[in-house]
Amino acid sequence: MGIEQICQTITNLFNNVRSPFPQISRILLVCSMIRRPGLSTIQSVSNIVKDLNRLGIPTGPMPDGSANLTVAFTFANTKEIYRGIQKDMSIQVGFQPGTLNVVGQGTATNVNPGQGFGAAF
């Protein structure tokens, strides 16, 4: 591997880095946290089933009385998505130096959130 190929590889690496998310004001973040109810698998499945009914896709019991597999699949799918968000997802935030004002002993709290950039994986 020559020096030109090494330089090109490094350049390609930097060109593929994601740009940071736009900054969100602190007031907007605090206000939006209060209004959000949190994740609910049951509520999401209920909303999906309502949409399926609007689209004409039957979601009631099957003609023989057995459970509807469309609803079972929807529940299993939504449950796994939420499990992935709660257990596997990684949220990383980077703050500019000097923007954190941390108060605490043992467990600390950032009392003055600065401007940060984040990404969810």
BELVENJO-V157713 format. One record per residue. OMEGA is omega in whole degrees, 0 to 359 (NA if undefined). Layout:
OMEGA, OMEGA
//
This chain:
181, 181, 179, 180, 177, 179, 179, 178, 179, 178, 178, 178, 180, 179, 182, 179, 179, 175, 181, 176, 178, 181, 178, 182, 181, 182, 180, 178, 181, 181, 182, 179, 183, 187, 183, 182, 184, 182, 176, 179, 183, 180, 179, 178, 178, 179, 179, 180, 176, 178, 178, 177, 179, 180, 180, 179, 184, 180, 178, 178, 178, 182, 180, 178, 180, 181, 179, 183, 177, 179, 179, 178, 179, 180, 181, 181, 180, 179, 179, 178, 180, 177, 178, 179, 185, 187, 189, 186, 178, 176, 182, 181, 176, 179, 176, 180, 177, 182, 180, 175, 189, 177, 176, 177, 186, 173, 185, 178, 176, 185, 179, 183, 178, 178, 181, 178, 184, 176, 177, 181, NA
//
